[in-house]
Amino acid sequence: MHQTVGQALALIEKLKPRRAWFTHIAHDLAHAETNDRLRKLGLRHVQLAYDGLQLEARVDAASSFPAARLPSRIHSNIGLSFHFAGTMGRSLRPSGRGGVLAIGNFDGIHLGHQAILRAAVQHAAKTKDVANRADLRPFAPQILRPESAPMRLSTNAQRMDWFGTVGLEAAVVLPFTLDLARLSPQEFVDQILVRGLHVRAVLVGENFRFGHRQGGDVALLRELGARHGFAVEIIPPVALDGEVVSSTAIRREIAAANVTHAARLLGRPFALTGEIVTGTGTGRRFTFPTLNLKPEQELLSPAAST
């Protein structure tokens, strides 16, 4: 059926799906702007589809849905709050809830990151705790190794928005300083995870490292978790067509102008944000007016017009 956005939203309201995607989209329906408008309307479970989108569906054990109506495994957002280090524990203590914390770099929030974040949301739903994620600012390599730090795929605002989309309730901002970098793995767990965040579960990827000079690994994290009374869940990497999804691979594809494949690894289009600025006026004089974007992203594709 060919529908307007309003007609499609009316049908979505009637059917009440957990997640809805618009397909067969008219060329004049701006992708990023329409998704932003849907989010502002409170419809975070509704998005425009894109080339390379892959959907994975499953039947919930407690669900009465017939096979023809498989619910999506993606959770709708329930509101994202922000805490600086030290305030999260104080906000949890009166409620009696603990923290289920996803830790990692999460630059780009690609398919592998999404697997960790959604696992944290699912764990928190079972234990009635708060699903949250620790966000280091600024980016650690920019402080420790500024000369060789990789260019970031996403801005802080983009990451926070995507954290909410996958269903996290809170994001904990950890100001990254040299003092924090000097904490041993044991001190990091004791001071940050246990005393500061009152974690009941921590979810990380297989290659997670932490503490001074990255001295801690997942084996040590499990050991410290058993000592301090919190669970540790290790999420295996996600592979797409035999390729492990990683921020490094996505940076490589974007740098080579393979933005379609980068979108498959990200699980959504690679998007640029920034300010519209005045250009030279060449387009207006010779063809038609154009928009000039001053991007906020560090990494740009050669396919982007400058």
N, C-alpha and C positions, 0 to 999 in steps of 0.2 A: 504494500500500500504506500502511496505517496502522501505524506502528511506534513503539516506544519509542525514546528516545535511545540506549539501549544496543544495541538491534537495528540501528538505523541506523549506529552506529559500527562494529559488527561487519561490516556490509556494506561500509562504506568501507574497512575494513582488508583485506577480501578483494579489492576492486576496485583499491585503491591509486591513486585519482585524484590529480592534482596539486592540485586544489581541489575542495571539496565544499560545497554549500549545502543547508541544511534549508528545505523549503517546507511549506505546508499545516500551519502550526504551531498547536498547541493554545493557547488564550488564556491558560492558566495556566502556560505555559512562559516565564518571565521572559527577555526578550531580552538585556539587557546582562549579567545574572548568568550566563546560560547560555554566552554568548560568553566571558566571563571564566573560567568553569569549564573550557571547552574549551582556552583558552590555557594555563591552569595544568596541564592534562593533557599539554601539549606538542603539541596538535592545532591549531596556528595556521592550517593549511590548511582547517579546518572551521569554518563560521560559519552563523548563522541568517540567512536571506534577509529582505528587507524591501521594502515598497512602493516602487516606482520603481527597483529594482535593474536595471541593464543589464549584460549579459555580452557580451564581445567575444572571439571565439575565432579561432584561426588554426592552420594546420598547420605544424609545424616542418620546415625544409628537410631535416634529417637524420633525421626521424622516420618510422617505419613505421606510424604510426597510420592506420587507414582513416578515411574522411571521417566515418563515424558516430561516431567517438570523438575529436573534436577536443580537443587539450589546451588548457588555459587558458594565457593569456599571463602570468598572475599567478604570481610565484614564492613558494614557501613560505619561511618565515623560517629562517635558519641560525644564529641567535644574534646578539644586538646587544651590543656593548661600548661603553663610554663613555670618552672621553679629554678632558682639558682641553688648551687650546692649549699647544703646546710638547712634549706627551708623545706625540702621534700620530706625529710624524716619528721620534722615538727608537724607537717600537715597530715602525715599518715597516722601518727601515734594516737591522737584522740579518736580516730575512726576505728582503730583496731585492725586496719588493713596493712598489709605489707606491700613491698614492691617486687614486681616481676620485671627485671631489667634486661634489655637487649643492649649489648655493648659491641661497638665496632666503629669503623670509619664511616661507612654508609654514604660515601660520596657518590651521588647519582641515584641512590635508592634503586639499584637494578634488581633483577629477578632473584639473585642470591640474597641480597639484603632483605628483600620482601619476604623471603622464606623465614628468615630469622625473626623479623618483626611480627609476622602473622603467628608464628609459633608462640611468641611472647603473649600476644593477645589471647590465643586459645588457652594457654596455661593459666593466665590471669582469670579468664572466664570460669575455669573449673575451680579455682581456689578462692574466688571472690576478692582477689588482690588488685592492685593498680598496675596496668601494663604501661611501662614507661621506657625511655631510652636516654642514655647519657650522651650529651652533645658537647664535644670539646670545642672551645672557641678561644683563640683562633686555631686553625688546623695545625696539629702538632708538628708535622714536617716543616711548616713555614717558620717555626720557632727554632727547632733543633737543627734543620738542614736547609736553610732558606735558599742556598745556591742550587740545590738539586731537588727541591720539593716539586712534586707533580702539580700541573695546573688542575684546578678543581673543575669538576663537571657541572656542579650545581651551586646555587647561592644558598645562604642560610635560610632565606624566606622560602625558597622552593623546597628545601629539605623539611622544614617545619610543616609546610602544607601537606607534603606527602606522608609525613608521620601521622598526621590526622586522618588522612585518607585510608590508611591500612587499619585504623582502629585504635591507635595508642591513646591513652587518656592523658598522659603527661610527658613532657620532655624536660630532662634535668640538664641545665647548662653548667658545665664545669669549666671555669676560666682556666685555660691551659697556661701554666707558668713554669719556670724552671724549677721552682720548689716542688710542684706536682710531679714533674719529670724525674726528680731525684728520689721519689718514694720507692722503696723496694717493693717487690710484689706483695710481700706479707703486709707492709704498711699500707699499700693501696687498698687491699681487701679490708683490713681492720679499720682504717680511718674513713675511707670513702664509701665502700659497699656496706659494711656492717654498722658503724656508728652513724655515718652521715645519711645513708639511704635506707637502712633497715630492710635490706633485700631478703626475700624468701626464696627467690630463684633467679638465676643468671643464665642467659642464653647467648651463646657466641658461636662463631664459625670455627672450623677445624684448625685454621692457622692463626687463631687469636694469640697475641702476645701482649704482656702488660708489665708495668713496673719499670724500674730504672734499667736502661739499656735493653729493654724488652726481655728481662730476665725470667719472666713467668710465662708458662705455656698452659695449655688446657689440662694437662696432667696435674700441674701444681694447683690450678684453679679448683679442680675436683677435690684435691686433698684439703685445701683451705676451706672449701665449702662444707666438707664433712666435719671439719674442726669447728666451724662457726655456726653450723646448723642451717645452711641454705643449699638448695638443690642447684645443680649445674647441668645444663642440657647443651650438648654439642650438636649443631645443625650442619649436616653434610653440604658440600657445595652443590650448586645447581648447574646442570649441563644442558646446553641447547645444541642439538645436532652434533653431539660429540665434543663440543667445546665448553670448557668450564667458564661460566659467566664471571667476569671480574671487571673492576673499574679500569685496570690496565688495558684489557682487551677493548673496552669501549673507547678509551682515549685513543688507542691505535686506529680504530675504525673511523672515529670522527676526524682525526688528523688526516686520514686518507680519503676523506669526503664520502665514506661509505655510511651515510647517516641512516639509510634504511636498515642495514644490518645492526647498527648501533641501537636503533629503536627496538629491534627484536630482543637484544640483550638487556635493554633497559626495561622492557615491558610497556613502553609508551614512547611517543616521539621525543627526540632530543629537542628541547625548547630553549630559546633565548629570551631573556627579559632585559629591559633597560629603558632608557629615556629616548623619546623621539626628538631629534635635534635637526637644526637647519643645515642643509647641505649646500652644494655649489649652485643649485638651480639648473643643472645641465638637462635633467629629464624634462623639466617644464619647458625649457627653450626648444628642445629638439623632438621630443616624443610626447610624454605625459608626465605629470607630477609623480614623484616617488617619495617614500618615507625613508628616513635615515635613522637607524637605531644605534645608539651608543650602548653596547651590551655590557651587562654586569658580569657575565661569565668570564672566567679566565681562559678557558679553552674554546676556540672557535674552529669551525670547519672551513676548509678552502672553498666549500660549496656556498658559503654565506657571502652575499654581496657586501662589499665595503664601500 
